[in-house]
Amino acid sequence: MKLKPKQAHILFIFLVSVMMTAVMSLAILLLRVGWNQNFILIWLGDFAIGCLFSIPAGFILVPLIRKWIDKRTEA
C-alpha cells in the first residue's frame, strides 16, 4: 500500500512524535530513578502523558518550522 504525500506527512509527524517521546521519557526516567521493579509501569504512564503533549506539538510545530526554514532556503 502506497501512501499519498499528505498521508505520509501525517504519519511521519505522528511516528516521530511517538518515537521521540518513547526514547526521551525512557532515558530521563532511567537517569532519574534507575531501573527498578516498577520501571516499565512508571515509564508507560510517563510515555502516555508525554504523547498527549508531543503529538499535538508535532502537528503544530513541524509545519511552522518547515515554513521558517523554507523562507530561508535558496531555490
Buried (B, 14 or more C-beta within 10 A) or exposed (E): EEEEEEEEBEEEBBEBBBEEBBEBBBEEBEEEEEEEEEBEEBBEEBBEEBBEEBBEEBEEEBEEEEEEEEEEEEE
